[in-house]
Amino acid sequence: MFDLTGQVALVTGSSRGIGLAIARTLAAQGAAVVLHGRTLSAELEVAASGLRESGAEIAVVVGDLSQSDTGKKIVAEAALYKGRLDILVNNAGFVSPVSVTDLTPEVWDSVVNVNLRGAFFTSQAAAKVMRPQGYGRIINISSQAAEVTIPSYLHYGVSKAGLNIMTKYLAVELAPYGITVNTVSPAFIATDLAKEVFAQLPDLYDDQLSRVPKARMGTTDEVAAAVLYLASIEGDFTTGEVLHVDGGYLSL
């Protein structure tokens, strides 16, 4: 079950955190994984080296996803690695918490361009590779901020809400070609990025924890497990869905 042997997966934003956990999980199930970072950072190189040491087949691509041509570029490079691309995980994301009254066009664009625009053009490029194969999996990583308000997260929430509805449109259009499109929507996951945000907004930690019935933060491996299901052949009849990994956050 959940065997990905022979498949190739591209995971954007996979030098650390949720993206790296997803890459590690897919590789453990037999996929050859293409890691991605905005630049060839030491962090990305360490991530690739660590996965290779575990026996995984790993390639690396780089590019700034706020630029529309980057999605096409990294997909083309990923597909060249093994001659195909079976799984795309749009994990790369950016957040810069700021109040509504202080939100500038530059900050708005920096968040929306990566989180939504970049994910679309990467998905578009991947779909063109997957259609002739008659098979593919596109999985977007969203957030509870797409469905509920979080202080200073308006622009981030809008980008993720766009990602959720984009998932449904792509799922319907691509289903006849054997391609499923789904979203995993985590809440309150223990990552370095979360620590950075809470350092800027210390009151936000207690606010968010109070909304989680499980009374804890989630782990990156729990998000990766949800992605694995959607990436597998067992998830073939699931498409156009938003799978919440949130400890009951949206049920409270």
WOHUKA-V874911 format. One record per pair of residues at least 12 apart in sequence whose C-alpha atoms are under 7 Angstrom apart, sorted by the first residue. I is the first residue (numbers start at 1). J is the second residue. D is the distance in Angstrom with one decimal. If there is no record, write none. Layout:
BEGIN
[[I,J,D] [I,J,D]]
END
This chain:
BEGIN
[[2,29,6.9] [2,228,7.0] [2,229,6.7] [2,232,5.2] [2,233,6.9] [2,234,6.7] [3,29,5.4] [3,30,6.6] [3,232,6.9] [4,29,5.4] [4,30,5.0] [4,31,5.1] [4,232,6.7] [5,29,6.7] [5,30,4.1] [5,31,5.3] [6,30,6.8] [6,31,6.1] [7,31,5.0] [7,32,6.3] [7,86,5.8] [8,31,5.5] [8,32,4.8] [8,33,5.8] [8,84,6.7] [8,85,5.1] [8,86,5.3] [8,87,6.3] [9,31,6.5] [9,32,6.3] [9,33,4.8] [9,34,6.0] [9,85,6.3] [9,86,6.0] [9,87,4.4] [9,88,5.7] [10,33,5.9] [10,34,4.7] [10,35,6.3] [10,78,6.6] [10,87,6.2] [10,88,4.9] [10,89,6.2] [11,23,6.4] [11,34,6.3] [11,35,5.6] [11,36,6.3] [11,88,6.1] [11,89,4.7] [11,90,6.4] [11,91,6.6] [12,35,6.5] [12,36,4.8] [12,37,6.8] [12,89,6.3] [12,90,5.5] [12,91,5.2] [12,92,5.0] [13,36,5.4] [13,37,5.3] [13,91,5.6] [13,92,4.0] [14,35,5.6] [14,36,5.6] [14,37,6.5] [15,36,6.9] [15,37,6.2] [15,43,5.9] [15,44,4.4] [15,47,5.7] [17,191,5.4] [17,192,6.7] [17,220,6.6] [18,220,4.9] [19,91,5.9] [21,220,5.9] [21,221,5.8] [21,224,6.0] [22,224,4.5] [24,51,6.9] [25,224,6.4] [26,228,6.5] [27,56,5.8] [32,56,6.8] [32,57,4.8] [32,58,6.0] [33,57,6.3] [33,58,5.1] [33,59,6.5] [34,58,5.7] [34,59,4.6] [34,60,5.4] [34,61,6.9] [34,78,6.2] [35,59,6.2] [35,60,4.8] [35,61,6.3] [36,60,5.8] [36,61,5.0] [36,62,5.4] [37,61,6.8] [37,62,5.0] [37,63,6.5] [38,62,5.3] [38,63,4.7] [38,64,4.8] [39,62,5.3] [39,63,6.2] [40,62,6.3] [61,74,6.0] [62,74,6.9] [65,114,5.4] [65,118,4.9] [66,113,4.8] [66,114,4.6] [66,118,5.6] [68,118,6.3] [68,121,6.3] [71,118,6.5] [71,121,5.5] [71,122,3.9] [71,125,6.6] [72,121,6.9] [72,122,6.0] [72,125,5.1] [75,122,6.9] [75,125,6.4] [75,126,6.1] [85,129,6.8] [85,130,6.6] [86,130,6.7] [86,135,6.8] [86,136,4.8] [86,137,6.2] [87,136,5.9] [87,137,4.7] [87,138,5.9] [87,231,6.6] [88,137,6.2] [88,138,4.8] [88,139,6.2] [89,138,6.0] [89,139,4.7] [89,140,5.8] [90,119,5.8] [90,139,6.2] [90,140,4.7] [90,141,6.1] [91,140,6.3] [91,141,5.1] [92,115,6.8] [93,114,6.1] [93,115,5.0] [94,111,5.5] [94,114,6.6] [94,115,6.5] [95,111,6.0] [95,156,6.2] [97,152,5.0] [97,153,5.6] [98,152,4.7] [98,153,6.8] [99,152,4.4] [100,152,6.6] [100,154,7.0] [108,155,5.9] [111,155,6.9] [111,156,6.4] [112,155,7.0] [112,159,5.2] [115,159,5.9] [115,160,6.9] [116,159,5.4] [116,160,7.0] [116,162,6.6] [116,163,5.8] [123,138,7.0] [131,177,5.6] [134,177,5.2] [134,178,5.1] [135,177,6.7] [135,178,4.5] [135,179,5.2] [136,178,6.3] [136,179,4.3] [136,180,6.4] [137,179,5.6] [137,180,5.1] [137,181,6.1] [137,231,5.7] [138,180,6.2] [138,181,4.7] [138,182,6.5] [139,181,5.8] [139,182,5.0] [139,183,5.4] [140,182,6.3] [140,183,4.5] [140,184,6.2] [141,183,5.7] [141,184,5.1] [141,185,5.9] [142,160,5.4] [142,163,6.8] [142,183,6.5] [142,184,6.0] [142,185,4.5] [142,186,6.7] [143,160,6.3] [143,185,4.6] [143,186,5.2] [143,187,6.0] [144,185,6.2] [144,186,6.4] [144,187,5.5] [145,157,4.6] [145,160,7.0] [146,158,6.4] [146,160,4.9] [146,161,4.2] [147,161,6.9] [164,183,6.7] [164,242,7.0] [167,181,5.9] [167,182,5.9] [167,183,6.6] [167,240,5.8] [168,240,4.4] [171,239,5.9] [171,240,5.0] [180,236,6.8] [180,239,5.1] [181,239,5.3] [181,240,5.7] [182,239,5.5] [182,240,5.1] [182,241,5.1] [182,242,6.2] [183,241,6.1] [183,242,4.6] [183,243,6.1] [184,226,6.9] [184,227,6.8] [184,242,5.7] [184,243,4.8] [184,244,6.0] [185,242,6.5] [185,243,5.8] [185,244,4.7] [185,245,5.9] [186,223,6.7] [186,244,5.9] [186,245,4.6] [186,246,5.3] [187,245,6.5] [187,246,4.6] [188,217,5.4] [188,218,6.2] [189,217,5.3] [189,218,4.4] [189,219,5.5] [189,220,6.5] [190,217,5.8] [190,218,6.1] [190,219,5.7] [190,220,6.9] [211,249,5.6] [211,252,6.7] [212,247,5.8] [212,248,5.9] [212,249,4.7] [213,247,6.2] [213,248,5.5] [213,249,6.5] [213,252,6.9] [214,247,5.1] [214,248,6.7] [223,245,6.5]]
END
